[in-house]
Amino acid sequence: MWRLIDFGAIEKLEEHLEGVSLTKEALTEAIASGFEKTGLMVFGATQEDFVEAILKAKIETG
């Protein structure tokens, strides 16, 4: 069965994360909710990978 790919799903997830506190707990909850609302599925990456990437970027940018 073929499934239509929503190429705007990442942008929708970004919009969903606007204003979220940059803490592990808040990001974990918001990303899980965003994945659910957008139906986003990323092969080779988990929701936790997104959380860790955002937190790493926060640390590296000061």
C-alpha positions in Angstrom: 0.0 0.0 0.0 1.3 3.4 -0.9 1.1 6.3 1.4 1.1 10.0 0.6 4.1 11.7 2.1 3.5 15.1 3.7 6.6 17.0 2.8 5.5 19.8 5.1 5.4 17.7 8.2 8.8 18.9 9.5 7.6 22.5 9.1 4.4 21.7 11.0 6.5 20.1 13.8 8.6 23.3 13.9 5.5 25.4 14.3 4.2 23.1 17.0 7.5 23.6 18.9 7.4 27.4 18.8 7.4 28.8 22.4 8.2 25.4 24.0 10.7 25.6 26.9 14.1 24.2 26.0 14.1 21.5 28.7 14.2 17.8 28.0 10.8 17.2 29.6 9.0 20.0 27.7 10.6 19.1 24.4 9.9 15.4 24.9 6.2 16.1 25.5 5.9 18.6 22.7 7.7 16.5 20.1 5.6 13.4 21.0 2.5 15.6 20.6 3.7 17.1 17.4 4.5 13.7 15.9 1.0 12.5 16.8 -0.8 15.5 15.4 1.2 15.6 12.1 1.4 11.8 11.7 5.1 12.3 11.2 7.2 9.2 10.9 11.0 9.5 10.3 12.8 6.4 9.4 16.2 6.1 11.1 15.4 8.7 13.8 13.4 8.6 16.9 11.5 11.3 18.8 14.3 11.2 21.4 16.8 11.9 18.6 14.9 15.1 17.9 15.0 16.1 21.6 18.7 15.4 21.8 19.5 17.3 18.6 17.6 20.4 19.8 19.3 20.3 23.3 22.7 19.9 21.7 22.1 22.9 19.4 21.0 24.9 22.5 24.3 24.0 24.3 26.5 24.7 21.3 24.9 28.1 20.6 25.1 29.2 24.2 
